[in-house]
């Protein structure tokens, strides 16, 4: 992909999910490419929750969407605001009816990558609000944690990445 005005600083694969770090002057920008692009870009602000903002009246404080998402992720709570849907699905809640679903495909990708079946929860992330499979993606909780950790480390100038992170 082309990024007008930006140079590619790093390309990484975090558990097979692409992360692209762009640089311009002294500024860094994080993005992704391919099938998971919109979901990874949606998750990136979890590494640095947004600031709260105050209505013009000055009396009401409202949390940014990404700060709310961060709190939901940390607490393990479902989040939905009409445009974004974010919920935890335990691997133990797996339903035989979803055997051909993307959830099953992500379980298989996890097993191929790690060599063993998952025991951790997966998050269902959809930038288009809906409670049904098909409009978002399932991502293992450990992968989201790595995405957060890696983006925080890059922002801090550290390049000592966790396992399953490949630098290109």
ROZA-643462 format. One line per 4 residues: number of its first residue (from 1); their letters; for each residue x, y, z of C-alpha. Coordinates in Angstrom, 1 decimal. Each point is the difference from the previous one (the first is absolute). Layout:
N
NUM	a	X/Y/Z | ... .
***
This chain:
168
1	xxxx	0.0/0.0/0.0 | 1.0/3.6/-0.5 | 0.1/2.4/2.9 | 0.4/3.5/-1.5 .
5	xxxx	2.3/2.2/2.1 | 0.9/-2.9/2.3 | 2.9/-2.5/-0.1 | -0.3/-3.6/1.2 .
9	xxxx	2.0/-0.2/3.2 | -0.7/-3.6/0.8 | -2.2/-2.9/-1.1 | -0.9/-2.6/2.6 .
13	xxxx	-2.1/-3.1/0.3 | -1.5/-0.4/3.4 | -1.3/-3.6/0.2 | -0.5/0.2/-3.8 .
17	xxxx	-1.9/3.3/0.3 | 1.8/2.8/-2.0 | 1.0/3.3/1.6 | 1.6/2.8/-2.0 .
21	xxxx	1.9/2.8/1.7 | 0.2/3.2/-2.0 | 2.3/3.0/0.7 | -0.1/3.6/-1.0 .
25	xxxx	2.3/2.6/1.6 | -0.1/-1.0/3.7 | -3.5/-1.5/-0.2 | -0.9/-3.7/-0.1 .
29	xxxx	-3.3/-1.4/-1.3 | -1.2/-3.6/0.4 | -2.1/-1.7/-2.6 | -0.6/-3.5/-1.5 .
33	xxxx	-0.6/-1.6/-3.4 | -2.1/-2.8/-1.5 | -2.9/-1.9/1.3 | 0.3/1.1/3.7 .
37	xxxx	0.9/3.7/-0.8 | -3.2/1.7/1.3 | 0.0/-2.2/3.2 | 3.7/0.5/0.8 .
41	xxxx	-0.3/3.7/-0.6 | -3.1/0.1/2.2 | 1.9/-1.8/2.8 | 3.2/2.1/-0.1 .
45	xxxx	-1.4/2.9/2.1 | -0.4/-2.5/2.9 | 3.7/0.4/0.5 | -0.6/3.6/0.9 .
49	xxxx	-3.5/0.8/1.1 | -1.4/3.4/-1.3 | -0.5/3.0/2.2 | -3.3/0.7/1.5 .
53	xxxx	-1.8/3.0/-1.4 | -2.3/2.5/1.6 | -3.2/1.4/-1.6 | 0.0/3.7/-0.7 .
57	xxxx	-2.1/0.7/3.1 | 3.0/-1.3/2.0 | -2.2/-2.0/2.4 | -0.1/-3.4/-1.7 .
61	xxxx	3.0/-2.2/-0.5 | -0.2/-2.6/-2.7 | 2.5/-2.8/-0.6 | 1.4/-0.5/-3.4 .
65	xxxx	-1.1/-3.1/-1.9 | 3.5/-1.5/0.2 | 0.3/0.7/3.7 | -3.3/-1.8/0.5 .
69	xxxx	1.3/-2.9/-2.2 | 3.2/-0.1/2.1 | -2.0/-0.3/3.2 | -2.2/-2.7/-1.6 .
73	xxxx	3.0/-1.9/-1.1 | 1.8/0.2/3.4 | -3.2/-1.0/1.9 | -1.1/-2.6/-2.5 .
77	xxxx	-3.3/1.7/-0.6 | -2.0/0.2/-3.2 | -0.1/3.4/-1.6 | -2.4/1.3/-2.6 .
81	xxxx	-1.0/3.6/-0.9 | -2.0/-0.4/-3.2 | 3.1/0.2/-2.3 | 2.5/-2.3/1.7 .
85	xxxx	-0.4/-3.4/1.6 | 2.7/-1.7/2.1 | -0.6/-3.1/2.1 | 1.8/-2.9/1.6 .
89	xxxx	-0.8/-3.5/-1.1 | 1.5/-2.7/2.1 | 1.3/-3.0/-1.9 | -2.0/-2.1/2.5 .
93	xxxx	-3.2/1.6/-1.3 | 0.7/-1.5/-3.4 | -3.2/-1.2/-1.7 | -0.1/-2.9/-2.5 .
97	xxxx	-2.3/2.2/-2.1 | 2.9/2.3/-0.8 | 2.2/-2.9/-1.3 | 0.4/1.7/-3.4 .
101	xxxx	0.2/3.5/1.3 | 2.8/2.5/0.1 | 0.4/-0.9/3.7 | 0.9/-3.5/-1.0 .
105	xxxx	2.4/1.3/-2.6 | 1.7/2.1/2.5 | 0.3/-3.0/2.4 | 1.6/-1.9/-2.8 .
109	xxxx	2.4/2.8/-0.8 | 1.0/0.2/3.7 | 0.6/-3.8/0.1 | 2.2/0.2/-3.2 .
113	xxxx	2.0/2.9/1.4 | 0.5/-1.3/3.5 | -0.3/-3.8/-0.4 | -2.6/-0.4/2.6 .
117	xxxx	-3.7/0.7/0.5 | -0.9/3.4/1.6 | -1.0/0.3/3.6 | -0.2/3.7/0.0 .
121	xxxx	-3.0/2.2/-0.8 | -0.5/1.7/-3.4 | -1.4/3.5/-0.5 | -2.5/0.6/-2.7 .
125	xxxx	0.6/3.4/-1.4 | -2.3/1.8/-2.4 | 0.3/3.6/-1.1 | -3.6/-0.4/-1.3 .
129	xxxx	-2.4/-0.7/2.9 | -1.7/-3.3/-0.2 | -0.2/-3.0/2.3 | 0.3/-2.6/-2.7 .
133	xxxx	3.1/-1.7/-1.5 | 1.1/1.3/-3.4 | 0.6/3.7/0.3 | 3.0/-0.1/2.3 .
137	xxxx	2.9/-2.3/0.9 | 1.0/-2.2/2.9 | 3.5/0.7/1.4 | 1.7/-1.8/2.9 .
141	xxxx	0.4/2.1/3.2 | 3.7/-0.7/0.0 | 0.4/1.5/-3.5 | -1.8/3.2/1.0 .
145	xxxx	2.2/0.2/3.1 | 3.1/-0.4/-2.3 | -1.3/2.7/-2.4 | -0.4/2.3/3.0 .
149	xxxx	3.4/-0.9/1.4 | 1.8/0.4/-3.4 | -1.5/3.3/-0.8 | 0.8/1.3/3.5 .
153	xxxx	3.6/-1.2/-0.3 | 0.5/1.5/-3.5 | -1.4/3.4/1.3 | 2.5/-0.3/2.9 .
157	xxxx	2.9/-0.8/-2.4 | 0.4/-3.6/1.2 | 0.4/-2.8/-2.5 | 0.1/-3.0/2.4 .
161	xxxx	-3.2/-1.7/-1.3 | -1.8/-3.0/1.5 | -0.1/-3.5/-1.6 | -2.0/-0.4/-3.2 .
165	xxxx	0.9/3.5/-1.3 | 1.9/0.0/-3.2 | 1.8/3.1/-1.3 | 0.4/0.4/-3.8 .
***
